[in-house]
Amino acid sequence: MNIIATTHMADIHIATHMHTETVITGLPDLRLMQLVSPSLPIGSFTYSQGMEWAVEAGMIKNSGDVFDWLTGLIRDNLTWLDLPVLQRLYHAVENDDVTDASYWSEYLLASRETRELRQEEINRGRALARLLVDLDVEQANRFEPVMQITQLAGFALAAVSWRITFQQVALGYCWGWIENQVAAAIKLVPLGQTDGQKLQLKLTELIPSAVEEAVRVTDDDIGASAPVMAIASSLHETQYTRLFRS
């Protein structure tokens, strides 16, 4: 009888331990969902990154045009600029290297081709920096000046602090970017909600290969140019009527 009772208690202990491990293991995934949520108060939903002017000019007229526009940005900007810089910022935070983090944050900001794209980077960076400091995220105070340069620095710091792997935060960053751009397209083109979901499904299929390619980009190869988006963004700065800040 005692043997049975002891064995039963051991089983309970193992089950409880396994349950605890499962919860702990899943926590970074939940933190990632919070980080990329559209409800995160950094104003992501207020930016179209030039799409608003492209719609006004008749360059984007339907879901197919939106897909082509965003596919080009994924293959050029995200793969060759945003994601490689995010990777270096992630490692800089891991190594507590504020100098390296500052370098790559300033590099990214300098790579934004218009005034409003640079302002978006700064505004979202400052908002995320304030939020992470208020949430008492580890190292947030130390890296706050860096995070105010670019939102990617805040993403990297939160990911390292919350034990989110680089692979996961890169996928999450791309997913959040796609969601915001598709949401903008739904309002601007306009598109139906179902069309928007179809677009998001198609676009997210491009993300794993983009992340895989991005991690192989060397320092000397980091950089991207999206001339049409840059023109659209610069003309959007003086567009007569606007729903979005950029």
C-alpha positions in Angstrom: 0.0 0.0 0.0 2.8 2.4 0.9 4.7 1.5 -2.3 1.6 2.3 -4.4 1.0 5.6 -2.6 4.7 6.6 -3.0 4.6 5.7 -6.7 1.5 7.7 -7.2 3.0 10.8 -5.5 6.1 10.4 -7.7 3.9 10.4 -10.7 2.1 13.5 -9.6 5.5 15.2 -9.0 6.7 14.3 -12.5 3.4 15.4 -14.1 3.5 18.7 -12.2 7.2 19.3 -13.2 6.4 18.5 -16.8 3.4 20.9 -16.7 5.6 23.6 -15.3 8.3 23.1 -17.9 5.6 23.3 -20.6 4.4 26.6 -19.3 7.9 28.0 -19.0 8.8 26.8 -22.5 5.7 28.4 -24.0 6.2 31.8 -22.3 8.6 33.2 -24.9 6.0 32.4 -27.6 3.4 34.3 -25.7 5.7 37.3 -25.2 6.4 37.3 -28.9 2.6 37.5 -29.6 2.5 40.5 -27.3 5.5 42.2 -29.0 4.0 41.9 -32.5 0.4 42.5 -31.5 -1.2 45.5 -33.3 -2.4 46.6 -29.9 1.2 47.3 -28.8 1.1 51.1 -28.2 3.8 52.1 -30.7 1.5 53.4 -33.5 2.3 50.8 -36.1 -1.2 51.1 -37.6 -0.7 54.8 -38.5 1.8 54.1 -41.2 1.4 52.9 -44.9 5.1 53.5 -45.9 4.2 55.1 -49.2 1.3 52.8 -50.1 -1.3 55.6 -49.7 0.3 57.7 -52.4 0.7 54.6 -54.7 -3.0 53.9 -54.4 -3.9 57.6 -55.0 -1.7 57.5 -58.1 -3.3 54.4 -59.5 -0.2 52.2 -59.1 -2.1 49.9 -56.7 -5.6 49.1 -57.7 -6.4 45.6 -56.4 -5.1 42.7 -54.2 -2.8 41.5 -57.0 -1.1 44.9 -57.1 -0.8 44.9 -53.3 0.8 41.4 -53.4 3.4 42.5 -56.0 4.2 45.7 -54.0 4.7 43.9 -50.7 6.5 41.0 -52.3 9.1 43.4 -53.7 9.6 45.0 -50.3 10.0 41.6 -48.6 12.6 40.4 -51.1 14.6 43.6 -51.1 14.1 45.7 -47.9 13.3 43.0 -45.3 15.7 40.4 -46.5 18.7 42.7 -47.2 18.2 45.4 -44.6 15.7 45.0 -41.7 16.4 41.4 -40.9 20.2 41.5 -41.1 20.2 44.6 -38.9 17.8 43.0 -36.5 20.2 40.0 -36.2 23.1 42.3 -35.4 21.1 44.2 -32.8 20.0 41.0 -31.2 23.6 39.8 -30.8 24.7 43.3 -29.6 22.1 43.1 -26.8 23.1 39.6 -26.0 26.7 40.8 -25.6 25.6 44.0 -23.7 27.4 46.0 -26.4 25.7 49.4 -26.6 28.3 50.7 -29.0 27.6 48.0 -31.6 23.9 48.4 -31.1 24.2 52.2 -31.6 26.1 51.6 -34.9 23.5 49.3 -36.4 20.6 51.5 -35.2 22.1 54.5 -36.9 22.9 52.5 -40.0 19.3 51.5 -40.3 18.0 55.0 -39.8 20.4 56.3 -42.4 19.1 53.7 -44.8 15.5 55.0 -44.6 15.2 57.0 -47.8 12.7 59.7 -47.0 12.0 62.2 -44.2 8.8 60.5 -43.2 10.3 57.0 -43.2 13.0 58.2 -40.9 10.5 60.0 -38.7 8.4 56.8 -38.5 11.5 54.8 -37.4 12.3 57.4 -34.7 8.7 57.8 -33.5 8.1 54.0 -33.2 11.5 53.6 -31.6 10.8 56.2 -28.9 7.4 54.7 -28.2 8.7 51.2 -27.8 11.6 52.4 -25.7 9.3 54.2 -23.3 7.1 51.1 -23.1 9.9 48.7 -22.4 11.3 51.0 -19.7 7.9 51.3 -18.1 7.5 47.5 -18.2 10.9 47.2 -16.3 12.3 45.0 -19.1 15.9 44.0 -18.3 18.6 46.3 -19.8 15.9 48.7 -21.1 17.3 51.7 -19.2 20.8 51.0 -20.4 19.8 50.7 -24.1 17.1 53.4 -24.0 19.1 55.9 -26.1 19.7 53.3 -28.7 16.1 52.2 -28.8 15.1 55.8 -29.5 16.9 55.6 -32.8 15.0 52.7 -34.2 12.2 50.3 -33.3 14.4 47.3 -34.2 16.6 48.0 -31.3 13.6 47.7 -29.0 12.5 44.5 -30.7 15.9 43.0 -30.2 16.1 44.0 -26.5 12.7 42.7 -25.7 13.4 39.4 -27.6 16.7 38.8 -25.7 15.1 39.7 -22.3 12.1 37.5 -22.9 14.2 34.6 -24.2 12.7 34.7 -27.7 15.1 33.2 -30.2 16.3 35.4 -33.1 14.5 33.0 -35.6 11.2 33.6 -33.8 11.5 37.3 -33.4 12.5 37.7 -37.0 9.4 35.7 -38.1 7.3 37.8 -35.7 8.7 41.1 -36.9 7.9 40.2 -40.6 4.4 38.9 -39.6 3.7 42.2 -37.8 4.9 44.2 -40.8 2.7 42.2 -43.2 -0.3 42.6 -41.0 0.1 46.4 -40.8 0.6 46.7 -44.5 -2.4 44.5 -45.4 -4.5 46.4 -42.9 -3.5 49.6 -44.7 -4.4 48.1 -48.0 -7.8 47.1 -46.8 -8.6 50.7 -46.0 -6.9 52.3 -49.0 -7.6 50.2 -52.1 -10.1 49.2 -50.6 -10.2 45.4 -50.1 -12.6 43.2 -48.3 -11.6 41.5 -45.1 -11.5 38.1 -46.7 -9.3 39.4 -49.5 -7.0 40.8 -46.8 -6.7 37.4 -45.1 -6.0 35.7 -48.4 -3.2 38.2 -49.0 -1.7 37.7 -45.6 -1.7 33.9 -46.1 0.1 34.3 -49.4 2.6 36.8 -48.2 3.5 34.9 -45.0 4.6 32.0 -47.2 7.5 34.2 -48.3 8.8 34.9 -44.8 10.6 31.7 -43.7 12.9 31.8 -46.8 13.4 35.5 -46.3 14.6 35.0 -42.8 16.8 32.0 -43.9 18.5 34.2 -46.6 18.8 37.2 -44.3 20.9 35.4 -41.7 23.5 34.7 -44.4 23.9 38.4 -45.4 27.4 39.7 -44.6 28.0 43.1 -43.1 29.3 44.5 -46.4 26.1 43.4 -48.2 23.6 44.9 -45.9 21.5 47.6 -47.6 18.5 47.9 -49.8 17.0 50.4 -52.2 13.3 50.5 -53.1 13.2 53.5 -55.4 9.4 53.3 -56.1 8.6 53.2 -52.4 11.0 56.0 -51.7 9.3 58.2 -54.4 5.9 57.3 -53.1 6.9 58.1 -49.6 8.4 61.5 -50.5 5.3 62.4 -52.5 3.1 61.3 -49.7 4.7 63.9 -47.5 2.7 66.6 -49.4 -0.3 64.5 -50.5 -3.4 66.7 -50.1 -5.6 64.2 -48.2 -4.1 61.4 -46.1 -5.3 58.7 -43.7 -1.8 57.7 -42.7 1.2 59.5 -41.3 3.5 57.9 -43.9 
